[in-house]
């Protein structure tokens, strides 16, 4: 096209698409840069000539705004001009020398911070607060995939996810799909390897991808397709555990497949007790290509329930895993007796507390 020139550039090992405008007008970034330079000139003039009315501290907000809105290249130019202003102001400052040194050090610290902010936002490719809004919207849209659908009369389902240290992103996620025409519910609970931002980022990507697979491929092939997708990503910490359930809401018939995940628990109303299903656990997702996953079948009668949970619900430091399972089943039993939210109760009672992500899904037939 005649209006702009596009091409590919290599930067830090990442291939990026660049588009350079040839239009005659100024782009938004240039307008912002010019505005900041004008503001900087005003601060320079005022802090030197009218220091009592316009202190050098007015430079702080300009620096913060520059880090949020300018590209790294323009930011370096602006910071260079700011250093010139500081160098002109310091010898003429009408305050004691120690205070001058403190102000200069504070300004330099803010400059270093805005460089870090600018580089971080440049990696995302969005300036200003657009990156924050983009990630928040992405997180909320993907989280909506895990909201349990409204089930027909005679069934109920709840889910709960508690992230480690109350972080906004969790390595555990839940996805669900209700096929109204066939009367079938599919639920998958996935635990991505690692903790912190890395696990949260992979969790966001995986939940979107696997959410698209759920209901689009036959239930028997879901974990196989999820495994093949993870293998293709080639992540260094690219494995995950998962448990997948398909439930026929007309008959109560269910099938469970497990990929290295803690086995689900079943509540039998006739005996008023929870038991862990003795299902075969397949390999972790993302380790070996072309793997199949066996499914265990059963039937939920009226009053029965299934509970899916992540390892954070049953694991804790210096505690035996069996002890964690027994504790969870005890909490779940009490929750059923008092008509509580089983998924929330077992997550909140987990001994791991804030140290690990916790997730659970409970489906019950009434």
KEDREN-140652 format. One record per atom (N, C-alpha, C): residue in one letter; x, y, z. Coordinates in steps of 0.2 Angstrom, whole numbers, padded with zeros to 4 digits, always signed. Layout:
BEGIN
AXYZ;...
end
This chain:
BEGIN
X+0004-0006+0000;X+0000+0000+0000;X+0004+0006+0000;X+0002+0012-0003;X+0006+0018-0004;X+0006+0021+0003;X+0002+0020+0007;X+0001+0024+0013;X+0006+0023+0019;X+0009+0016+0019;X+0014+0014+0024;X+0018+0009+0022;X+0024+0008+0025;X+0029+0003+0024;X+0029-0002+0029;X+0028-0008+0027;X+0028-0014+0033;X+0034-0019+0031;X+0036-0022+0037;X+0041-0027+0036;X+0042-0030+0042;X+0047-0035+0042;X+0049-0039+0048;X+0055-0037+0051;X+0056-0037+0058;X+0062-0035+0061;X+0064-0040+0066;X+0070-0041+0068;X+0072-0046+0073;X+0074-0042+0079;X+0071-0044+0085;X+0073-0040+0091;X+0073-0045+0097;X+0079-0046+0100;X+0079-0050+0106;X+0077-0057+0104;X+0079-0059+0098;X+0077-0066+0097;X+0069-0067+0095;X+0065-0062+0095;X+0058-0062+0093;X+0057-0058+0087;X+0054-0062+0082;X+0052-0059+0076;X+0046-0055+0076;X+0046-0048+0075;X+0040-0044+0076;X+0039-0040+0069;X+0032-0039+0068;X+0030-0035+0062;X+0030-0028+0064;X+0033-0024+0060;X+0033-0017+0061;X+0030-0013+0055;X+0026-0008+0057;X+0023-0004+0052;X+0025+0003+0053;X+0027+0006+0048;X+0030+0013+0048;X+0025+0018+0044;X+0022+0023+0047;X+0018+0027+0043;X+0022+0032+0038;X+0019+0033+0032;X+0022+0038+0028;X+0018+0045+0027;X+0012+0045+0031;X+0008+0050+0031;X+0011+0057+0033;X+0008+0062+0031;X+0011+0069+0032;X+0010+0071+0039;X+0004+0068+0043;X+0003+0070+0050;X+0007+0067+0055;X+0007+0070+0061;X+0011+0067+0067;X+0007+0062+0070;X+0010+0056+0072;X+0006+0051+0075;X+0005+0053+0082;X+0001+0049+0086;X-0001+0051+0093;X+0005+0051+0097;X+0010+0046+0096;X+0016+0046+0100;X+0020+0052+0100;X+0021+0055+0094;X+0025+0061+0093;X+0021+0067+0096;X+0015+0067+0096;X+0011+0073+0099;X+0012+0072+0107;X+0012+0066+0109;X+0013+0065+0117;X+0020+0067+0118;X+0025+0065+0114;X+0032+0067+0116;X+0033+0074+0115;X+0030+0078+0110;X+0031+0085+0110;X+0028+0089+0116;X+0022+0086+0118;X+0019+0089+0124;X+0023+0088+0130;X+0026+0082+0131;X+0031+0081+0137;X+0037+0086+0137;X+0040+0087+0131;X+0045+0091+0130;X+0044+0098+0132;X+0038+0100+0130;X+0035+0107+0131;X+0035+0108+0139;X+0032+0103+0142;X+0031+0102+0149;X+0038+0103+0153;X+0043+0099+0150;X+0049+0099+0153;X+0053+0106+0152;X+0052+0109+0147;X+0055+0116+0146;X+0052+0120+0151;X+0045+0120+0152;X+0042+0124+0157;X+0044+0123+0164;X+0045+0116+0166;X+0048+0115+0172;X+0055+0117+0173;X+0059+0117+0168;X+0066+0119+0168;X+0066+0126+0169;X+0062+0130+0165;X+0062+0137+0166;X+0060+0140+0173;X+0054+0136+0175;X+0051+0138+0181;X+0056+0137+0187;X+0059+0131+0187;X+0063+0128+0193;X+0069+0132+0194;X+0072+0135+0188;X+0078+0139+0189;X+0076+0147+0190;X+0071+0149+0186;X+0070+0156+0187;X+0065+0158+0192;X+0060+0154+0193;X+0055+0155+0198;X+0054+0149+0203;X+0060+0147+0206;X+0060+0141+0210;X+0055+0140+0216;X+0053+0146+0218;X+0048+0146+0224;X+0041+0145+0221;X+0040+0146+0215;X+0033+0145+0212;X+0033+0138+0209;X+0038+0136+0206;X+0038+0130+0202;X+0044+0125+0203;X+0043+0121+0208;X+0049+0117+0211;X+0051+0112+0206;X+0057+0109+0206;X+0059+0104+0202;X+0055+0097+0203;X+0052+0097+0209;X+0048+0091+0210;X+0042+0090+0204;X+0041+0095+0201;X+0036+0094+0195;X+0038+0090+0190;X+0045+0088+0190;X+0048+0084+0185;X+0045+0076+0186;X+0044+0075+0192;X+0042+0068+0194;X+0036+0065+0190;X+0030+0069+0190;X+0024+0067+0186;X+0026+0066+0178;X+0030+0071+0176;X+0032+0070+0169;X+0036+0064+0167;X+0040+0062+0172;X+0044+0056+0171;X+0039+0050+0171;X+0035+0050+0175;X+0030+0044+0176;X+0026+0043+0170;X+0023+0049+0167;X+0019+0049+0161;X+0023+0047+0155;X+0030+0049+0155;X+0034+0047+0149;X+0035+0039+0149;X+0036+0036+0155;X+0037+0029+0155;X+0031+0025+0153;X+0025+0028+0154;X+0019+0025+0152;X+0017+0025+0145;X+0019+0031+0142;X+0016+0033+0135;X+0021+0033+0130;X+0028+0034+0131;X+0033+0034+0126;X+0036+0028+0124;X+0038+0027+0118;X+0041+0021+0116;X+0048+0022+0119;X+0052+0016+0120;X+0058+0016+0123;X+0063+0021+0120;X+0063+0021+0113;X+0068+0026+0110;X+0066+0033+0111;X+0060+0035+0111;X+0058+0042+0113;X+0059+0043+0120;X+0058+0038+0124;X+0059+0039+0132;X+0066+0041+0133;X+0071+0037+0130;X+0078+0039+0131;X+0080+0046+0129;X+0077+0048+0124;X+0078+0055+0122;X+0075+0060+0128;X+0069+0059+0130;X+0066+0063+0135;X+0070+0062+0142;X+0073+0057+0143;X+0077+0056+0149;X+0083+0060+0149;X+0086+0060+0143;X+0092+0063+0142;X+0091+0071+0143;X+0086+0073+0140;X+0084+0080+0141;X+0083+0082+0148;X+0080+0077+0152;X+0078+0078+0159;X+0085+0078+0163;X+0090+0074+0161;X+0096+0075+0164;X+0099+0082+0163;X+0099+0084+0158;X+0101+0091+0156;X+0098+0096+0161;X+0091+0096+0162;X+0088+0100+0166;X+0090+0100+0173;X+0091+0093+0175;X+0093+0092+0182;X+0100+0095+0183;X+0105+0094+0178;X+0111+0097+0179;X+0111+0105+0179;X+0107+0108+0175;X+0106+0115+0176;X+0103+0118+0182;X+0099+0114+0185;X+0095+0116+0191;X+0100+0115+0197;X+0103+0109+0198;X+0107+0108+0204;X+0111+0113+0207;X+0116+0116+0202;X+0121+0121+0205;X+0117+0127+0207;X+0111+0129+0205;X+0108+0135+0206;X+0102+0134+0211;X+0101+0128+0214;X+0096+0126+0218;X+0097+0130+0225;X+0091+0133+0227;X+0091+0137+0233;X+0089+0133+0239;X+0092+0127+0240;X+0091+0123+0246;X+0098+0120+0248;X+0098+0118+0254;X+0104+0115+0256;X+0107+0109+0252;X+0114+0108+0252;X+0117+0103+0247;X+0114+0096+0248;X+0113+0094+0255;X+0111+0087+0256;X+0104+0086+0253;X+0100+0091+0253;X+0093+0090+0250;X+0093+0090+0243;X+0098+0094+0240;X+0099+0094+0232;X+0101+0087+0230;X+0106+0084+0234;X+0108+0077+0233;X+0102+0072+0233;X+0098+0073+0238;X+0092+0068+0239;X+0087+0069+0233;X+0086+0075+0231;X+0081+0076+0226;X+0084+0073+0219;X+0091+0074+0218;X+0094+0071+0212;X+0093+0063+0212;X+0095+0060+0218;X+0095+0053+0218;X+0088+0051+0217;X+0083+0054+0220;X+0076+0052+0219;X+0074+0052+0212;X+0076+0058+0208;X+0074+0058+0201;X+0078+0053+0197;X+0084+0051+0199;X+0087+0046+0195;X+0084+0039+0196;X+0082+0038+0202;X+0078+0032+0204;X+0072+0031+0200;X+0068+0037+0199;X+0062+0037+0195;X+0063+0035+0188;X+0069+0038+0186;X+0071+0037+0179;X+0072+0030+0177;X+0076+0027+0182;X+0077+0020+0181;X+0071+0015+0181;X+0066+0017+0185;X+0060+0014+0186;X+0056+0015+0179;X+0055+0021+0177;X+0051+0022+0170;X+0055+0018+0165;X+0061+0017+0165;X+0064+0013+0159;X+0062+0006+0160;X+0062+0003+0166;X+0059-0004+0167;X+0052-0004+0164;X+0048+0001+0166;X+0041+0001+0164;X+0040+0001+0157;X+0044+0005+0154;X+0043+0006+0146;X+0045-0001+0143;X+0051-0004+0145;X+0053-0010+0142;X+0048-0015+0143;X+0045-0016+0149;X+0040-0021+0150;X+0034-0020+0145;X+0031-0014+0144;X+0026-0012+0140;X+0027-0013+0133;X+0034-0012+0131;X+0036-0013+0124;X+0036-0020+0122;X+0037-0025+0127;X+0036-0032+0126;X+0029-0034+0124;X+0024-0031+0127;X+0017-0032+0126;X+0015-0029+0120;X+0018-0023+0118;X+0016-0020+0112;X+0011-0015+0113;X+0009-0013+0119;X+0003-0008+0120;X+0006-0003+0125;X+0004+0003+0123;X+0007+0009+0127;X+0001+0011+0132;X+0003+0015+0137;X-0002+0018+0142;X-0005+0012+0146;X-0011+0013+0147;X-0015+0008+0151;X-0018+0003+0147;X-0017+0003+0141;X-0020-0002+0136;X-0018-0009+0138;X-0012-0010+0140;X-0010-0017+0142;X-0014-0019+0148;X-0014-0015+0153;X-0018-0017+0159;X-0025-0019+0157;X-0028-0015+0153;X-0035-0016+0151;X-0036-0023+0147;X-0031-0024+0142;X-0031-0029+0138;X-0030-0036+0142;X-0026-0036+0147;X-0025-0042+0151;X-0031-0043+0155;X-0034-0038+0158;X-0039-0039+0162;X-0045-0042+0158;X-0046-0039+0152;X-0052-0041+0148;X-0050-0049+0146;X-0044-0050+0144;X-0042-0057+0142;X-0044-0062+0148;X-0041-0060+0154;X-0042-0064+0160;X-0050-0065+0162;X-0054-0060+0161;X-0061-0060+0163;X-0065-0065+0157;X-0063-0064+0151;X-0066-0068+0146;X-0065-0075+0147;X-0058-0077+0148;X-0056-0084+0149;X-0059-0087+0155;X-0060-0083+0160;X-0063-0085+0167;X-0070-0087+0166;X-0073-0083+0161;X-0080-0084+0160;X-0082-0091+0157;X-0076-0094+0154;X-0077-0101+0151;X-0078-0106+0157;X-0075-0104+0162;X-0075-0109+0168;X-0081-0108+0173;X-0085-0104+0171;X-0091-0103+0175;X-0096-0109+0174;X-0098-0112+0179;X-0102-0118+0178;X-0109-0116+0175;X-0111-0119+0170;X-0118-0118+0167;X-0123-0120+0171;X-0129-0116+0170;X-0135-0118+0173;X-0138-0125+0171;X-0138-0130+0176;X-0140-0136+0174;X-0148-0138+0174;X-0150-0143+0171;X-0157-0144+0171;X-0159-0146+0178;X-0166-0146+0180;X-0168-0148+0186;X-0166-0155+0188;X-0164-0155+0194;X-0162-0162+0197;X-0154-0162+0197;X-0151-0157+0195;X-0143-0156+0195;X-0141-0150+0197;X-0135-0150+0201;X-0132-0143+0203;X-0124-0144+0202;X-0121-0139+0201;X-0114-0139+0200;X-0111-0132+0202;X-0105-0133+0206;X-0102-0127+0208;X-0094-0128+0207;X-0091-0122+0206;X-0083-0122+0206;X-0080-0117+0210;X-0074-0118+0212;X-0071-0112+0216;X-0063-0113+0214;X-0060-0107+0213;X-0053-0107+0212;X-0050-0101+0217;X-0045-0103+0221;X-0042-0099+0225;X-0034-0099+0223;X-0032-0093+0221;X-0025-0093+0219;X-0020-0092+0225;X-0014-0094+0224;X-0009-0093+0229;X-0008-0086+0231;X-0007-0084+0237;X-0006-0078+0239;X-0011-0073+0236;X-0017-0075+0235;X-0022-0070+0232;X-0020-0067+0225;X-0016-0070+0222;X-0014-0067+0215;X-0020-0067+0210;X-0020-0063+0206;X-0026-0062+0201;X-0026-0068+0196;X-0020-0071+0195;X-0019-0076+0190;X-0017-0083+0194;X-0020-0088+0191;X-0019-0095+0195;X-0017-0100+0190;X-0013-0104+0192;X-0011-0110+0188;X-0016-0115+0187;X-0021-0115+0191;X-0027-0120+0190;X-0033-0116+0187;X-0036-0120+0182;X-0042-0117+0179;X-0047-0123+0178;X-0053-0120+0177;X-0059-0125+0176;X-0062-0123+0169;X-0064-0127+0165;X-0068-0126+0159;X-0074-0131+0159;X-0079-0128+0156;X-0085-0132+0156;X-0089-0131+0150;X-0093-0136+0148;X-0097-0135+0142;X-0103-0140+0143;X-0109-0137+0142;X-0116-0140+0142;X-0119-0140+0135;X-0120-0147+0133;X-0123-0148+0126;X-0130-0149+0128;X-0134-0144+0127;X-0141-0144+0129;X-0145-0149+0124;X-0143-0150+0118;X-0147-0154+0114;X-0146-0161+0116;X-0140-0163+0118;X-0139-0170+0120;X-0139-0171+0127;X-0140-0166+0131;X-0141-0167+0138;X-0134-0169+0141;X-0129-0167+0139;X-0122-0169+0142;X-0118-0163+0144;X-0115-0164+0150;X-0110-0159+0153;X-0103-0162+0153;X-0099-0158+0150;X-0092-0159+0151;X-0088-0154+0155;X-0084-0156+0160;X-0080-0152+0164;X-0073-0155+0164;X-0068-0150+0164;X-0061-0152+0165;X-0058-0147+0170;X-0054-0150+0174;X-0050-0146+0179;X-0043-0147+0177;X-0039-0142+0176;X-0032-0142+0174;X-0027-0138+0179;X-0022-0141+0180;X-0017-0138+0184;X-0010-0138+0180;X-0008-0132+0179;X-0002-0130+0175;X+0004-0130+0179;X+0009-0133+0177;X+0015-0133+0181;X+0018-0127+0182;X+0021-0126+0188;X+0024-0120+0190;X+0020-0116+0194;X+0023-0110+0197;X+0019-0105+0201;X+0020-0098+0198;X+0017-0093+0200;X+0018-0086+0199;X+0016-0084+0192;X+0019-0079+0190;X+0017-0076+0183;X+0018-0081+0177;X+0023-0085+0177;X+0024-0090+0172;X+0018-0095+0171;X+0017-0098+0177;X+0011-0102+0177;X+0004-0099+0175;X+0004-0093+0178;X-0003-0089+0176;X-0003-0088+0169;X+0002-0086+0166;X+0002-0084+0158;X+0001-0091+0154;X+0004-0096+0156;X+0002-0102+0152;X-0005-0105+0154;X-0007-0103+0160;X-0014-0105+0162;X-0019-0101+0157;X-0018-0095+0156;X-0022-0091+0152;X-0022-0093+0145;X-0017-0095+0142;X-0016-0097+0135;X-0020-0104+0135;X-0018-0109+0140;X-0021-0115+0139;X-0029-0115+0140;X-0031-0111+0145;X-0038-0111+0146;X-0042-0109+0140;X-0039-0104+0136;X-0043-0102+0130;X-0042-0108+0125;X-0037-0111+0124;X-0036-0116+0119;X-0040-0122+0121;X-0040-0125+0127;X-0043-0131+0129;X-0051-0129+0129;X-0053-0123+0131;X-0060-0121+0131;X-0063-0122+0124;X-0059-0120+0119;X-0061-0121+0112;X-0062-0128+0110;X-0057-0133+0113;X-0058-0140+0111;X-0064-0143+0115;X-0065-0141+0121;X-0071-0144+0125;X-0077-0143+0121;X-0080-0149+0119;X-0087-0149+0116;X-0086-0149+0108;X-0080-0147+0106;X-0078-0147+0099;X-0076-0154+0096;X-0072-0157+0101;X-0070-0164+0099;X-0074-0169+0103;X-0074-0175+0101;X-0077-0180+0105;X-0074-0181+0112;X-0078-0182+0117;X-0076-0182+0124;X-0070-0187+0125;X-0071-0193+0121;X-0065-0198+0122;X-0059-0195+0119;X-0059-0190+0115;X-0053-0188+0112;X-0050-0181+0115;X-0054-0179+0120;X-0052-0172+0123;X-0045-0172+0126;X-0043-0176+0130;X-0036-0176+0133;X-0031-0178+0128;X-0032-0182+0124;X-0027-0183+0118;X-0026-0177+0114;X-0031-0173+0112;X-0030-0167+0109;X-0027-0162+0113;X-0029-0162+0119;X-0025-0157+0124;X-0018-0158+0125;X-0016-0165+0125;X-0009-0167+0126;X-0005-0165+0119;X-0008-0166+0114;X-0005-0165+0107;X-0004-0157+0107;X-0008-0153+0109;X-0008-0146+0108;X-0002-0144+0113;X-0002-0147+0119;X+0004-0145+0124;X+0011-0147+0121;X+0011-0153+0118;X+0017-0155+0115;X+0020-0150+0110;X+0015-0148+0106;X+0017-0144+0100;X+0020-0137+0103;X+0018-0135+0109;X+0020-0128+0111;X+0028-0128+0113;X+0030-0134+0115;X+0038-0134+0116;X+0040-0130+0122;X+0035-0129+0127;X+0037-0125+0133;X+0042-0129+0137;X+0047-0125+0141;X+0052-0128+0145;X+0048-0131+0151;X+0043-0128+0154;X+0039-0131+0159;X+0032-0132+0156;X+0032-0136+0151;X+0026-0136+0147;X+0021-0142+0149;X+0022-0145+0155;X+0017-0150+0156;X+0011-0148+0161;X+0006-0152+0161;X+0000-0150+0165;X-0003-0156+0167;X-0007-0156+0173;X-0011-0162+0174;X-0018-0160+0173;X-0023-0165+0172;X-0030-0163+0170;X-0034-0169+0172;X-0040-0168+0174;X-0045-0173+0174;X-0051-0170+0170;X-0054-0175+0167;X-0060-0173+0162;X-0066-0178+0163;X-0072-0175+0164;X-0078-0179+0165;X-0083-0177+0160;X-0086-0182+0158;X-0092-0181+0154;X-0098-0185+0157;X-0104-0181+0158;X-0109-0183+0162;X-0116-0183+0158;X-0119-0188+0157;X-0126-0189+0154;X-0131-0187+0159;X-0134-0181+0158;X-0139-0178+0163;X-0145-0182+0163;X-0147-0186+0158;X-0153-0189+0158;X-0153-0196+0162;X-0147-0199+0162;X-0146-0206+0165;X-0142-0205+0171;X-0137-0200+0172;X-0132-0200+0177;X-0126-0204+0176;X-0126-0207+0170;X-0120-0210+0168;X-0114-0205+0166;X-0108-0207+0169;X-0102-0203+0168;X-0096-0207+0166;X-0091-0203+0163;X-0085-0206+0161;X-0079-0201+0163;X-0074-0204+0166;X-0068-0200+0169;X-0062-0202+0165;X-0058-0197+0163;X-0051-0198+0161;X-0046-0194+0165;X-0041-0196+0166;X-0036-0193+0171;X-0029-0193+0167;X-0026-0187+0167;X-0019-0186+0165;X-0015-0183+0171;X-0012-0188+0175;X-0008-0187+0180;X-0011-0182+0186;X-0017-0182+0186;X-0021-0178+0191;X-0023-0182+0197;X-0024-0179+0203;X-0027-0182+0208;X-0034-0185+0206;X-0035-0191+0208;X-0042-0195+0206;X-0048-0191+0209;X-0053-0191+0205;X-0059-0188+0208;X-0062-0192+0214;X-0067-0189+0218;X-0070-0192+0223;X-0077-0192+0221;X-0081-0198+0224;X-0088-0199+0223;X-0091-0199+0229;X-0097-0196+0230;X-0101-0196+0236;X-0107-0201+0234;X-0108-0206+0238;X-0113-0211+0238;X-0118-0209+0243;X-0124-0207+0241;X-0129-0205+0246;X-0132-0211+0250;X-0132-0217+0247;X-0134-0222+0251;X-0130-0224+0257;X-0124-0223+0257;X-0119-0224+0262;X-0117-0218+0265;X-0119-0212+0263;X-0117-0205+0266;X-0110-0205+0267;X-0106-0206+0261;X-0098-0206+0262;X-0095-0204+0255;X-0090-0201+0256;X-0085-0200+0250;X-0080-0205+0249;X-0079-0207+0243;X-0073-0212+0241;X-0069-0209+0235;X-0063-0210+0235;X-0059-0208+0229;X-0060-0214+0224;X-0061-0212+0218;X-0062-0216+0212;X-0055-0220+0211;X-0055-0226+0210;X-0049-0230+0208;X-0048-0230+0201;X-0047-0224+0198;X-0047-0223+0191;X-0039-0224+0189;X-0038-0226+0183;X-0031-0226+0180;X-0029-0219+0178;X-0023-0218+0181;X-0020-0211+0179;X-0015-0211+0173;X-0017-0208+0168;X-0013-0207+0162;X-0007-0203+0163;X-0002-0202+0158;X+0003-0198+0159;X+0001-0190+0159;X+0006-0186+0161;X+0005-0179+0161;X+0004-0176+0154;X+0000-0171+0154;X-0001-0168+0147;X+0006-0164+0145;X+0007-0165+0139;X+0013-0161+0136;X+0020-0165+0137;X+0020-0171+0139;X+0026-0175+0139;X+0028-0179+0133;X+0023-0183+0132;X+0023-0188+0126;X+0018-0187+0121;X+0020-0187+0115;X+0015-0186+0109;X+0011-0192+0108;X+0005-0191+0105;X+0001-0197+0103;X-0001-0202+0108;X-0002-0199+0114;X-0005-0204+0120;X-0012-0204+0120;X-0015-0210+0122;X-0022-0211+0123;X-0023-0211+0131;X-0029-0210+0133;X-0031-0209+0140;X-0037-0214+0141;X-0037-0219+0145;X-0042-0223+0147;X-0047-0219+0151;X-0054-0221+0150;X-0059-0218+0154;X-0063-0223+0158;X-0064-0221+0164;X-0068-0225+0169;X-0075-0223+0169;X-0080-0228+0169;X-0087-0226+0169;X-0091-0228+0175;X-0096-0224+0176;X-0100-0226+0182;X-0107-0222+0182;X-0111-0222+0187;X-0117-0219+0187;X-0119-0216+0193;X-0121-0210+0193;X-0123-0206+0199;X-0131-0207+0200;X-0132-0210+0206;X-0139-0210+0207;X-0142-0204+0211;X-0148-0203+0213;X-0150-0197+0216;X-0147-0196+0223;X-0144-0190+0224;X-0141-0189+0230;X-0133-0190+0229;X-0131-0193+0224;X-0124-0194+0223;X-0120-0188+0220;X-0114-0188+0220;X-0110-0182+0218;X-0103-0184+0216;X-0100-0180+0212;X-0093-0180+0210;X-0089-0174+0212;X-0083-0175+0214;X-0079-0169+0216;X-0072-0170+0213;X-0071-0165+0209;X-0064-0164+0206;X-0060-0159+0209;X-0054-0160+0210;X-0050-0155+0214;X-0042-0155+0212;X-0039-0150+0213;X-0032-0150+0212;X-0028-0152+0217;X-0021-0153+0216;X-0017-0155+0222;X-0016-0150+0227;X-0017-0144+0226;X-0017-0139+0231;X-0022-0140+0237;X-0027-0143+0235;X-0032-0145+0240;X-0030-0150+0245;X-0026-0155+0243;X-0024-0160+0247;X-0017-0160+0250;X-0013-0156+0246;X-0006-0156+0248;X-0004-0151+0253;X+0001-0152+0257;X+0003-0147+0262;X+0010-0149+0264;X+0014-0144+0266;X+0021-0146+0269;X+0021-0150+0275;X+0025-0155+0275;X+0026-0159+0281;X+0020-0163+0283;X+0016-0164+0278;X+0009-0168+0279;X+0009-0174+0274;X+0007-0180+0276;X+0006-0185+0272;X+0000-0184+0267;X+0001-0186+0260;X-0005-0185+0256;X-0011-0188+0258;X-0011-0194+0261;X-0017-0198+0263;X-0020-0194+0268;X-0017-0190+0272;X-0020-0186+0277;X-0023-0180+0274;X-0020-0178+0269;X-0024-0172+0265;X-0030-0174+0262;X-0030-0180+0259;X-0036-0183+0256;X-0042-0184+0261;X-0040-0187+0267;X-0045-0189+0272;X-0048-0182+0275;X-0044-0177+0275;X-0046-0171+0278;X-0051-0168+0273;X-0049-0168+0266;X-0054-0165+0261;X-0060-0169+0261;X-0060-0176+0261;X-0066-0180+0261;X-0071-0178+0267;X-0067-0177+0273;X-0071-0175+0279;X-0075-0169+0278;X-0071-0164+0276;X-0074-0157+0275;X-0080-0158+0270;X-0079-0162+0264;X-0084-0163+0259;X-0090-0166+0262;X-0089-0171+0266;X-0095-0174+0269;X-0099-0170+0274;X-0096-0166+0278;X-0099-0161+0282;X-0103-0156+0278;X-0100-0154+0272;X-0103-0149+0268;X-0109-0152+0265;X-0109-0158+0263;X-0115-0161+0260;X-0121-0161+0265;X-0119-0163+0271;X-0124-0164+0276;X-0128-0158+0278;X-0124-0152+0278;X-0127-0146+0279;X-0129-0142+0273;X-0129-0145+0267;X-0131-0142+0261;X-0127-0136+0259;X-0120-0137+0260;X-0116-0131+0258;X-0113-0132+0251;X-0108-0127+0250;X-0105-0127+0243;X-0099-0131+0244;X-0099-0138+0242;X-0093-0142+0243;X-0087-0140+0240;X-0087-0137+0234;X-0081-0134+0230;X-0078-0129+0234;X-0082-0124+0236;X-0079-0119+0240;X-0076-0121+0247;X-0080-0125+0250;X-0078-0128+0257;X-0071-0131+0257;X-0070-0136+0252;X-0064-0140+0252;X-0058-0135+0250;X-0059-0130+0246;X-0054-0125+0244;X-0052-0121+0250;X-0057-0119+0254;X-0055-0114+0259;X-0052-0118+0265;X-0054-0124+0266;X-0051-0128+0271;X-0044-0132+0270;X-0042-0131+0264;X-0035-0134+0262;X-0030-0132+0266;X-0026-0137+0268;X-0020-0135+0273;X-0015-0131+0269;X-0014-0132+0263;X-0009-0128+0259;X-0010-0120+0260;X-0016-0118+0262;X-0018-0111+0263;X-0016-0107+0257;X-0012-0101+0258;X-0010-0097+0253;X-0004-0099+0249;X-0001-0104+0251;X+0005-0106+0248;X+0004-0110+0241;X-0002-0112+0239;X-0003-0115+0233;X-0010-0113+0230;X-0010-0114+0223;X-0017-0113+0220;X-0021-0119+0222;X-0028-0118+0223;X-0033-0123+0225;X-0039-0122+0220;X-0041-0127+0218;X-0047-0127+0213;X-0051-0134+0214;X-0058-0133+0214;X-0062-0139+0215;X-0069-0138+0211;X-0072-0143+0209;X-0078-0143+0205;X-0082-0149+0208;X-0088-0147+0210;X-0093-0152+0213;X-0099-0152+0209;X-0101-0158+0206;X-0107-0159+0203;X-0112-0164+0206;X-0118-0163+0208;X-0122-0167+0212;X-0129-0168+0208;X-0131-0174+0209;X-0138-0176+0206;X-0143-0176+0212;X-0148-0172+0212;X-0153-0172+0217;X-0159-0176+0216;
end
